[in-house]
Amino acid sequence: MLSVTTKPEGGKIEEIHIESVFYMAWDRMIDRSIIYSTDGTYFLPGPVKYWLNAMNNMGYKFLHVDRATIINTEKVVSVNGIYKEAFFESEISKNSIRCEIVNHRYKSFIEELTVMNPRVLLT
């Protein structure tokens, strides 16, 4: 479980399951990590590098996809190789949550992802 807030400046504190996290991104403007999950968007203090180490040490499988973005490999359903985006649902629409993968990390990300999550669909 993670204790998160519903607003960047604090807001209501809620607990969410780590399993529900799609990805996390550091936002320098608000000095917070933003969590994108099945239940919505939440906020945490601290950089994503800290959270990457903490969650992976607990047995979860998160990877860097950008300098300030980490992704839960177990939640990735498909990856679009043209636009370098990961998706978390099988029916993709314009409203689907997507996580961009930086170009220079794409190849190593795909290699690690297919080992960690062999069910992922590469398009």
GUPA-586370 format. One line per 2 residues: number of its first residue (from 1); their letters; for each residue x, y, z of N, C-alpha, C, O. Coordinates in nm, 2 decimals, always signed. Layout:
<sites>
NUM) A) X:Y:Z:X:Y:Z:X:Y:Z:X:Y:Z ~ ...
</sites>
This chain:
<sites>
1) ML) +0.08:-0.12:+0.00:+0.00:+0.00:+0.00:+0.09:+0.12:+0.00:+0.20:+0.13:+0.06 ~ +0.04:+0.23:-0.07:+0.11:+0.36:-0.07:+0.01:+0.46:-0.01:-0.11:+0.46:-0.05
3) SV) +0.06:+0.55:+0.07:-0.02:+0.66:+0.12:+0.01:+0.77:+0.03:+0.12:+0.82:+0.02 ~ -0.10:+0.82:-0.04:-0.09:+0.92:-0.14:-0.18:+1.03:-0.11:-0.27:+1.02:-0.02
5) TT) -0.17:+1.14:-0.18:-0.27:+1.25:-0.17:-0.34:+1.27:-0.30:-0.29:+1.23:-0.41 ~ -0.46:+1.33:-0.29:-0.54:+1.35:-0.41:-0.51:+1.48:-0.48:-0.56:+1.50:-0.59
7) KP) -0.43:+1.57:-0.42:-0.39:+1.69:-0.48:-0.25:+1.72:-0.45:-0.19:+1.67:-0.35 ~ -0.18:+1.79:-0.54:-0.04:+1.81:-0.53:+0.00:+1.88:-0.40:+0.11:+1.86:-0.34
9) EG) -0.08:+1.97:-0.36:-0.05:+2.05:-0.24:-0.09:+1.98:-0.11:-0.08:+2.04:+0.00 ~ -0.14:+1.86:-0.12:-0.18:+1.78:+0.00:-0.31:+1.71:-0.02:-0.31:+1.60:-0.06
11) GK) -0.42:+1.78:+0.00:-0.55:+1.72:-0.02:-0.57:+1.61:+0.08:-0.51:+1.60:+0.18 ~ -0.66:+1.52:+0.04:-0.70:+1.41:+0.12:-0.60:+1.30:+0.10:-0.55:+1.27:-0.01
13) IE) -0.56:+1.23:+0.21:-0.46:+1.12:+0.21:-0.54:+0.99:+0.19:-0.64:+0.97:+0.26 ~ -0.50:+0.91:+0.09:-0.57:+0.78:+0.07:-0.46:+0.68:+0.06:-0.34:+0.71:+0.04
15) EI) -0.50:+0.55:+0.07:-0.41:+0.44:+0.05:-0.45:+0.37:-0.07:-0.57:+0.34:-0.09 ~ -0.35:+0.34:-0.16:-0.38:+0.27:-0.28:-0.28:+0.15:-0.29:-0.17:+0.15:-0.23
17) HI) -0.32:+0.04:-0.36:-0.24:-0.08:-0.38:-0.13:-0.05:-0.48:-0.16:+0.01:-0.58 ~ -0.01:-0.09:-0.46:+0.09:-0.07:-0.55:+0.06:-0.15:-0.68:+0.10:-0.10:-0.79
19) ES) -0.01:-0.26:-0.67:-0.05:-0.33:-0.79:-0.14:-0.25:-0.89:-0.15:-0.28:-1.01 ~ -0.21:-0.14:-0.84:-0.30:-0.06:-0.92:-0.22:+0.05:-1.00:-0.28:+0.11:-1.08
21) VF) -0.09:+0.07:-0.97:-0.01:+0.17:-1.03:+0.02:+0.13:-1.17:+0.08:+0.02:-1.20 ~ -0.01:+0.22:-1.27:+0.03:+0.20:-1.41:+0.18:+0.25:-1.42:+0.27:+0.18:-1.46
23) YM) +0.19:+0.38:-1.39:+0.33:+0.44:-1.40:+0.33:+0.56:-1.31:+0.23:+0.61:-1.26 ~ +0.46:+0.61:-1.28:+0.48:+0.73:-1.20:+0.58:+0.82:-1.28:+0.67:+0.77:-1.34
25) AW) +0.55:+0.95:-1.27:+0.63:+1.05:-1.33:+0.66:+1.16:-1.24:+0.57:+1.21:-1.16 ~ +0.78:+1.21:-1.24:+0.82:+1.33:-1.15:+0.78:+1.45:-1.23:+0.81:+1.47:-1.35
27) DR) +0.72:+1.54:-1.16:+0.68:+1.67:-1.21:+0.76:+1.78:-1.14:+0.73:+1.81:-1.02 ~ +0.85:+1.84:-1.20:+0.94:+1.94:-1.14:+0.86:+2.06:-1.10:+0.90:+2.13:-1.00
29) MI) +0.76:+2.10:-1.17:+0.68:+2.22:-1.14:+0.61:+2.21:-1.01:+0.60:+2.31:-0.94 ~ +0.57:+2.10:-0.97:+0.49:+2.08:-0.85:+0.58:+2.01:-0.74:+0.53:+1.99:-0.63
31) DR) +0.70:+1.97:-0.78:+0.79:+1.90:-0.69:+0.73:+1.78:-0.62:+0.74:+1.75:-0.50 ~ +0.67:+1.70:-0.71:+0.60:+1.58:-0.66:+0.61:+1.47:-0.77:+0.63:+1.50:-0.89
33) SI) +0.60:+1.34:-0.73:+0.58:+1.23:-0.82:+0.43:+1.21:-0.84:+0.35:+1.22:-0.74 ~ +0.39:+1.20:-0.96:+0.25:+1.18:-1.00:+0.23:+1.03:-1.03:+0.30:+0.97:-1.11
35) IY) +0.13:+0.97:-0.97:+0.09:+0.83:-0.99:-0.03:+0.82:-1.08:-0.13:+0.88:-1.05 ~ -0.02:+0.74:-1.18:-0.13:+0.72:-1.27:-0.17:+0.57:-1.24:-0.09:+0.48:-1.26
37) ST) -0.29:+0.55:-1.20:-0.34:+0.42:-1.16:-0.48:+0.39:-1.21:-0.54:+0.47:-1.28 ~ -0.52:+0.27:-1.18:-0.65:+0.22:-1.22:-0.76:+0.31:-1.16:-0.87:+0.32:-1.21
39) DG) -0.73:+0.37:-1.04:-0.83:+0.45:-0.97:-0.83:+0.60:-0.99:-0.91:+0.67:-0.94 ~ -0.72:+0.64:-1.06:-0.71:+0.79:-1.09:-0.57:+0.83:-1.08:-0.47:+0.75:-1.09
41) TY) -0.55:+0.96:-1.05:-0.42:+1.02:-1.04:-0.39:+1.07:-0.90:-0.48:+1.13:-0.83 ~ -0.28:+1.04:-0.85:-0.24:+1.07:-0.71:-0.10:+1.13:-0.71:-0.03:+1.13:-0.81
43) FL) -0.06:+1.18:-0.59:+0.06:+1.25:-0.57:+0.14:+1.20:-0.45:+0.09:+1.16:-0.35 ~ +0.28:+1.19:-0.47:+0.37:+1.15:-0.36:+0.49:+1.24:-0.36:+0.53:+1.29:-0.46
45) PG) +0.54:+1.26:-0.24:+0.67:+1.34:-0.23:+0.78:+1.25:-0.27:+0.77:+1.12:-0.26 ~ +0.89:+1.30:-0.32:+1.01:+1.23:-0.35:+1.02:+1.19:-0.50:+0.92:+1.18:-0.57
47) PV) +1.14:+1.18:-0.54:+1.17:+1.14:-0.69:+1.13:+1.00:-0.72:+1.13:+0.91:-0.63 ~ +1.11:+0.97:-0.85:+1.07:+0.84:-0.89:+1.18:+0.74:-0.87:+1.16:+0.62:-0.85
49) KY) +1.31:+0.78:-0.87:+1.42:+0.69:-0.85:+1.41:+0.63:-0.71:+1.44:+0.51:-0.69 ~ +1.37:+0.71:-0.61:+1.35:+0.66:-0.48:+1.24:+0.55:-0.48:+1.26:+0.44:-0.42
51) WL) +1.13:+0.58:-0.54:+1.01:+0.49:-0.54:+1.05:+0.36:-0.63:+1.00:+0.26:-0.59 ~ +1.12:+0.38:-0.73:+1.17:+0.26:-0.81:+1.24:+0.16:-0.72:+1.21:+0.04:-0.72
53) NA) +1.34:+0.21:-0.65:+1.42:+0.12:-0.56:+1.33:+0.06:-0.45:+1.34:-0.06:-0.43 ~ +1.25:+0.14:-0.39:+1.16:+0.09:-0.28:+1.07:-0.01:-0.33:+1.05:-0.12:-0.27
55) MN) +1.00:+0.01:-0.44:+0.90:-0.09:-0.49:+0.96:-0.21:-0.55:+0.91:-0.32:-0.53 ~ +1.08:-0.20:-0.62:+1.15:-0.32:-0.67:+1.20:-0.40:-0.55:+1.21:-0.52:-0.56
57) NM) +1.25:-0.34:-0.44:+1.29:-0.41:-0.33:+1.18:-0.49:-0.26:+1.21:-0.58:-0.18 ~ +1.06:-0.45:-0.28:+0.94:-0.52:-0.23:+0.89:-0.63:-0.32:+0.79:-0.70:-0.29
59) GY) +0.96:-0.65:-0.43:+0.92:-0.76:-0.52:+0.84:-0.72:-0.65:+0.80:-0.80:-0.73 ~ +0.81:-0.59:-0.66:+0.74:-0.54:-0.78:+0.84:-0.52:-0.89:+0.96:-0.53:-0.87
61) KF) +0.79:-0.51:-1.02:+0.87:-0.50:-1.14:+0.85:-0.37:-1.21:+0.77:-0.36:-1.30 ~ +0.92:-0.26:-1.16:+0.91:-0.13:-1.23:+1.04:-0.11:-1.30:+1.15:-0.15:-1.26
63) LH) +1.03:-0.04:-1.42:+1.15:+0.00:-1.50:+1.14:+0.15:-1.54:+1.03:+0.21:-1.55 ~ +1.26:+0.20:-1.56:+1.27:+0.34:-1.61:+1.23:+0.34:-1.76:+1.28:+0.26:-1.83
65) VD) +1.15:+0.43:-1.80:+1.12:+0.45:-1.94:+1.17:+0.59:-1.98:+1.17:+0.62:-2.10 ~ +1.20:+0.67:-1.89:+1.25:+0.80:-1.91:+1.33:+0.84:-1.78:+1.32:+0.77:-1.68
67) RA) +1.40:+0.95:-1.78:+1.48:+0.99:-1.67:+1.39:+1.01:-1.54:+1.43:+0.98:-1.43 ~ +1.27:+1.06:-1.57:+1.18:+1.09:-1.46:+1.05:+1.01:-1.46:+0.95:+1.06:-1.40
69) TI) +1.05:+0.90:-1.53:+0.93:+0.82:-1.54:+0.96:+0.67:-1.52:+1.05:+0.62:-1.58 ~ +0.88:+0.60:-1.43:+0.89:+0.46:-1.42:+0.76:+0.39:-1.45:+0.65:+0.45:-1.43
71) IN) +0.76:+0.27:-1.49:+0.64:+0.20:-1.53:+0.63:+0.06:-1.46:+0.73:+0.00:-1.44 ~ +0.51:+0.02:-1.43:+0.48:-0.11:-1.37:+0.47:-0.21:-1.48:+0.37:-0.21:-1.55
73) TE) +0.57:-0.29:-1.50:+0.58:-0.38:-1.62:+0.46:-0.48:-1.62:+0.42:-0.53:-1.72 ~ +0.42:-0.51:-1.50:+0.31:-0.61:-1.49:+0.17:-0.56:-1.54:+0.08:-0.63:-1.57
75) KV) +0.16:-0.43:-1.55:+0.04:-0.36:-1.59:+0.04:-0.33:-1.74:-0.07:-0.30:-1.80 ~ +0.15:-0.34:-1.81:+0.16:-0.31:-1.95:+0.09:-0.42:-2.03:+0.12:-0.54:-2.02
77) VS) -0.01:-0.38:-2.12:-0.08:-0.48:-2.20:-0.02:-0.48:-2.34:+0.00:-0.58:-2.40 ~ +0.02:-0.36:-2.39:+0.07:-0.35:-2.53:+0.17:-0.23:-2.54:+0.16:-0.14:-2.46
79) VN) +0.26:-0.24:-2.64:+0.35:-0.13:-2.66:+0.35:-0.10:-2.81:+0.36:-0.19:-2.89 ~ +0.33:+0.03:-2.85:+0.33:+0.07:-2.98:+0.47:+0.11:-3.02:+0.52:+0.21:-2.96
81) GI) +0.53:+0.04:-3.11:+0.67:+0.06:-3.14:+0.69:+0.18:-3.23:+0.81:+0.24:-3.23 ~ +0.59:+0.23:-3.30:+0.61:+0.35:-3.38:+0.61:+0.47:-3.30:+0.70:+0.56:-3.31
83) YK) +0.51:+0.49:-3.21:+0.50:+0.60:-3.13:+0.57:+0.59:-2.99:+0.58:+0.68:-2.91 ~ +0.62:+0.47:-2.97:+0.70:+0.44:-2.84:+0.61:+0.47:-2.72:+0.65:+0.55:-2.63
85) EA) +0.49:+0.41:-2.71:+0.40:+0.43:-2.61:+0.36:+0.29:-2.55:+0.33:+0.20:-2.62 ~ +0.35:+0.29:-2.42:+0.29:+0.17:-2.35:+0.15:+0.19:-2.31:+0.11:+0.31:-2.28
87) FF) +0.06:+0.09:-2.33:-0.08:+0.10:-2.29:-0.11:+0.00:-2.19:-0.04:-0.11:-2.17 ~ -0.22:+0.02:-2.11:-0.25:-0.06:-2.00:-0.39:-0.13:-2.01:-0.44:-0.18:-1.91
89) ES) -0.44:-0.12:-2.13:-0.57:-0.19:-2.15:-0.57:-0.24:-2.29:-0.50:-0.19:-2.38 ~ -0.65:-0.34:-2.32:-0.65:-0.41:-2.45:-0.72:-0.33:-2.56:-0.69:-0.33:-2.67
91) EI) -0.83:-0.26:-2.52:-0.91:-0.18:-2.61:-0.86:-0.03:-2.59:-0.89:+0.04:-2.50 ~ -0.78:+0.01:-2.69:-0.72:+0.14:-2.69:-0.81:+0.24:-2.76:-0.86:+0.22:-2.87
93) SK) -0.82:+0.36:-2.69:-0.90:+0.47:-2.75:-0.82:+0.60:-2.73:-0.71:+0.59:-2.67 ~ -0.88:+0.71:-2.77:-0.81:+0.84:-2.75:-0.80:+0.88:-2.61:-0.72:+0.96:-2.57
95) NS) -0.88:+0.82:-2.52:-0.88:+0.85:-2.38:-0.80:+0.75:-2.30:-0.79:+0.76:-2.17 ~ -0.74:+0.65:-2.36:-0.66:+0.55:-2.29:-0.54:+0.61:-2.23:-0.48:+0.71:-2.28
97) IR) -0.50:+0.56:-2.11:-0.38:+0.61:-2.04:-0.26:+0.55:-2.12:-0.26:+0.43:-2.15 ~ -0.17:+0.63:-2.15:-0.05:+0.59:-2.22:+0.07:+0.65:-2.16:+0.07:+0.76:-2.10
99) CE) +0.18:+0.58:-2.17:+0.31:+0.62:-2.11:+0.41:+0.62:-2.22:+0.44:+0.52:-2.28 ~ +0.47:+0.74:-2.25:+0.57:+0.75:-2.35:+0.70:+0.69:-2.30:+0.74:+0.70:-2.18
101) IV) +0.77:+0.63:-2.39:+0.90:+0.56:-2.37:+1.00:+0.64:-2.45:+0.99:+0.66:-2.57 ~ +1.10:+0.70:-2.38:+1.20:+0.78:-2.45:+1.28:+0.69:-2.55:+1.31:+0.57:-2.52
103) NH) +1.31:+0.75:-2.66:+1.37:+0.68:-2.77:+1.50:+0.60:-2.74:+1.51:+0.49:-2.78 ~ +1.59:+0.66:-2.66:+1.72:+0.60:-2.64:+1.71:+0.48:-2.53:+1.80:+0.41:-2.52
105) RY) +1.59:+0.47:-2.46:+1.57:+0.36:-2.37:+1.48:+0.25:-2.43:+1.46:+0.15:-2.37 ~ +1.42:+0.28:-2.54:+1.32:+0.19:-2.60:+1.37:+0.05:-2.61:+1.30:-0.05:-2.57
107) KS) +1.48:+0.03:-2.68:+1.53:-0.11:-2.71:+1.56:-0.19:-2.58:+1.51:-0.30:-2.57 ~ +1.63:-0.13:-2.49:+1.66:-0.20:-2.36:+1.53:-0.22:-2.28:+1.51:-0.32:-2.21
109) FI) +1.44:-0.13:-2.28:+1.31:-0.14:-2.21:+1.23:-0.26:-2.27:+1.18:-0.34:-2.19 ~ +1.22:-0.27:-2.40:+1.15:-0.38:-2.46:+1.21:-0.52:-2.43:+1.14:-0.61:-2.40
111) EE) +1.35:-0.52:-2.43:+1.42:-0.65:-2.39:+1.38:-0.69:-2.25:+1.35:-0.81:-2.22 ~ +1.39:-0.59:-2.16:+1.36:-0.63:-2.02:+1.21:-0.65:-2.00:+1.17:-0.74:-1.92
113) LT) +1.12:-0.58:-2.06:+0.98:-0.59:-2.05:+0.93:-0.73:-2.09:+0.85:-0.79:-2.02 ~ +0.98:-0.78:-2.21:+0.94:-0.91:-2.26:+0.98:-1.02:-2.17:+0.92:-1.13:-2.17
115) VM) +1.09:-1.00:-2.09:+1.13:-1.10:-1.99:+1.04:-1.09:-1.87:+0.99:-1.20:-1.81 ~ +1.01:-0.97:-1.82:+0.93:-0.95:-1.70:+0.78:-0.98:-1.72:+0.71:-1.02:-1.63
117) NP) +0.74:-0.95:-1.84:+0.59:-0.96:-1.88:+0.58:-1.02:-2.02:+0.56:-0.95:-2.11 ~ +0.59:-1.16:-2.03:+0.59:-1.22:-2.16:+0.45:-1.21:-2.23:+0.45:-1.24:-2.35
119) RV) +0.35:-1.17:-2.16:+0.22:-1.16:-2.22:+0.20:-1.03:-2.30:+0.10:-1.01:-2.37 ~ +0.29:-0.93:-2.29:+0.28:-0.80:-2.35:+0.27:-0.82:-2.51:+0.34:-0.90:-2.56
121) LL) +0.19:-0.74:-2.57:+0.17:-0.74:-2.71:+0.25:-0.62:-2.77:+0.23:-0.51:-2.73 ~ +0.34:-0.65:-2.86:+0.43:-0.55:-2.93:+0.37:-0.52:-3.07:+0.36:-0.62:-3.15
123) T) +0.33:-0.40:-3.09:+0.27:-0.36:-3.22:+0.36:-0.26:-3.29:+0.33:-0.22:-3.40
</sites>
